[in-house]
Amino acid sequence: MRGVAYRGLTRIEGPVVITARSKNVGFNEVVAVYDREEGRRLGRVVDMSEDWTAIQIFGSNTGLSADEARVEFLGRPMEIRVGTGLLGRVFNGLGEPIDGYGAIFSSTCLDVNGLPINPYARTYPRDFIQTGISAIDGMNTLIRGQKLPIFSGNGLAHNRLAAQIVRQAKILASDESFVVIFCAMGVKYDVARFFLDDFERSGVLAKVVIFLSLADAPSLERLVAPRCALTAAEYLAYEKDMHVLVVMTDMTNYCEALREVSSIRGEVPSRKGYPGYLYSELASLYERAGKITGSSGSITQIPILTMPNDDISHPIPDLSGYITEGQIVLDRELAQRGVYPPVAGLPSLSRLMKDGIGPGMTRDDHKDVSSQLFAAYSQVKQVRNLASIIGEEELSSEDKQYLRFGEQFEQSFLSQGEFENRDIGRTLDLGWTVLTEIPRDELLRIKQELIEKYLDPIVAAQQVPAPVHQEVS
């Protein structure tokens, strides 16, 4: 169905063109703008008044003339074609194939703007996802249907961590593997190439749908890309009953594009120049994760955002923390000491962890071990601050034990290989092992029967003398 066409533009302001107001035009409606050579470029309605309509173009305004341009209102929202043929394909931020193959064979098109899930229809997330990464599985557990962002900084290993999660993530309570939706917004080509090569090398590419809006793409495309990705995820999860893991990087680039578009439109800025509706914009993306009644599928989100100047109080991580169910925070100091993944022990948090661990889900000691590791590492931070003032030699013997625990915790528990996949049993056993470094009477967060069941055998094994080998003359 073709819409109404108009000739001529009122004015051109960068990627935004202004034309006379048309009847029956809706917000976010797709528009085709033609130049004098009938070159076609798409845009969408971003603002309206009684007399005019503002259209933002997906691309450059080069070649557009206010007198000779032609505008066609297509009478439909931005849509993406969906089907099982999505798997293994690479699209740009507008959902157009860029892998050298044609459009997928499907007659189903969905509005990329989506709809929020009715809270009454949501099912509470409870299924434990094993990522094979001790810092996450042991202390900041990921649950199926959760949205758990990675807060990082420029130059930290967030891309390597996300790729490792994609390779290793599985649901212990189910034999089904994840389908992955990967969405890149405003990233450099080498970052996109890293993920593509990793997916191909690890053999998961056939179950990955990739949306790439690179750094040289228009700002508006970065705003559409995550919506296309989440629409594809919703189709695969709720129509095809698949477990979908959505990785979106970098949410900071998305917010920068939002600020740029807001500035072009002349809107009143809020904190640090971002529009006042930044919170609702982020919520419109994050809240498209979850499980719904009547469908066995689910959407689990891992958004990645780089904190400007490593500032966790910056508006982007600050607002993201209010919307999501926790965060994985990467620490630059740990990274500089060679710890991978450099997951900060104390600022990281998973608010749904308590509902996905314990007997029948992971192990009966999971909750107590995690709580004790948090408490002990918090004490390590205090002791290190004290040592920086009075010197390590002036510390008490108990404080020195906590320092040894801190070193063991970071080097044995937090640190692991990029291709090392630890099951949850191995992770918890490592937790018990590092807890042997602190006094037994300090284990106040662990039940006595669990100490006898798990800690005592480790201590006994450590006390067994190594066999002495005698030379035979």
Residue, then its C-alpha position, 0 to 999 in steps of 0.5 A: m500500500r502506497g501512501v500520500a506523496y508531497r513535493g517540496l520541503t519547507r527546510i532542511e536542518g542536517p538529517v531532519v527535513i521539515t515539510a507541510r503537515s499531512k493529514n492522517v500522519g502518525f508519530n514514528e511513521v515511515v517516510a520515503v524521501y526522494d531527491r531530484e534523481e529519484g534516489r530513495r532514502l527512508g526516514r521516520v516522523v519524529d515531531m509534528s505540529e498543526d502546520w508542519t511535520a519533522i522527518q529524520i532521515f536514515g542517512s545523509n541529506t546530500g543531494l536533497s533540494a528543498d524545492e525538488a525533493r518529494v516526500e511519501f508518507l508510507g502509512r505504516p510504522m518501522e517494521i522488520r520481517v521475521g521468521t526462523g530464517l533469521l538465524g545465522r544472518v547479519f543485518n544492519g541497524l534497520g533490519e536490512p540484510i548485509d551478509g550478501y544474501g537476500a531478505i528472509f522468506s517470510s510474510t510476517c512483518l512486525d512493528v519494531n517499536g513493540l509493546p510492553i509486556n502486561p505485568y500480569a502476564r509476566t512469569y517470575p524468573r527462577d531458572f539458573i543460567q550457568t555462564g561458566i564464569s565464577a564471578i557471575d555464577g557464584m556471586n551475581t547469578l544470572i536468571r532466565g528472563q533477567k536483564l543484567p547489564i555489564f557496567s564497564g569502562n573504555g579499554l576493559a574486557h567487556n567484549r571478551l566477557a560478553a563473548q564468553i557468556v554467549r559461548q558458555a551460557k546454558i540452563l541447568a534445568s533444561d537441555e535446550s541451548f540459547v539462541v543469541i541476538f547480538c546488537a551492536m550500536g555505534v561500535k568500531y569495525d574491529v569490535a564487530r569483527f571480534f564478535l563475528d569471528d568469535f561466533e564463527r570460531s566457537g560454532v554458535l554462528a548458526k544460532v546467532v542473529i546479528f544486527l550491526s549499526l557501526a560507528d559510521a552509521p547515522s545516529l537514527e539507525r543506532l536508535v532503531a537497531p536495538r528495537c529491531a533486535l528485540t522484535a526479532a527476539e520477541y518473535l523467536a521467544y514468544e512465537k517459536d518458544m526459544h530461549v533467547l539471550v540478547v546482548m546489546t553493546d554499547m548502550t552508551n552509544y545509543c544514549e549519545a545518539l539519543r542526545e544528538v537527535s534531541s539536540i537537533r530537534g531543539e529539546v530542552p536538555s536535562r542531566k549532562g545534556y541528555p533528554g529528560y525522557l532518557y529513563s523512559e527510553l531505556a525502560s522501553l528497551y530493558e522492559r522487553a525482557g522476561k518470561i510470559t504466561g503461556s509461552s515456554g520461551s524467554i528473553t534474557q538481556i545482557p546490555i553492555l555500557t561503558m561508563p564515561n570516566d568510569d563514573i557509575s553515577h553518570p546518568i546512563p549507568d545510574l538510570s540503567g541500575y534503577i530499571t534492571e535487576g542488578q549489574i556486573v561492574l568491571d573494575r579497572e584496578l583489577a584489570q591492571r593487576g591482570v585479573y580476568p574477568p575483572v568483576a568488582g566484588l562489591p558493586s556487582l549485584s544480581r537482585l534475582m539471585k536469591d530466587g534461582i539458587g539453592p537445593g534443586m537449582t544449584r547446591d544447598d551451600h550456594k547462598d551461604v558461600s556467596s554471602q560469606l564471600f561478599a562479607a569477607y571481601s568487604q573486610v579485605k577492602q577495609v584492611r587494605n585501606l588500613a594497611s595503606i595508612i599504617g603499613e602492612e607490618e603493623l596489621s594484626s595477624e587476623d587482618k593479615q589473614y584477610l589480606r591473604f584471603g583477598e589475594q587468593f579470592e582475586q587470583s583463584f576465584l575471580s580470575q579464570g581463563e577466557f575459554e575456561n568453563r567452570d560448572i557451578g560445583r567447581t565454582l562453589d568448591l573454589g569458594w570454600t577453598v579460599l574461605t580456608e584462609i580466614p579464621r573459622d570463627e569468622l564464618l558467621r554467615i554459613k550454617q555449621e552443618l554446611i561447614e562440616k559438610y564442605l569445609d572440613p574435608i578441604v581442610a583435612a585434605q590440605q593437612v595430609p602430608a605429601p608422600v615422601h619419595q626415597e631414592v633407591s640406591 
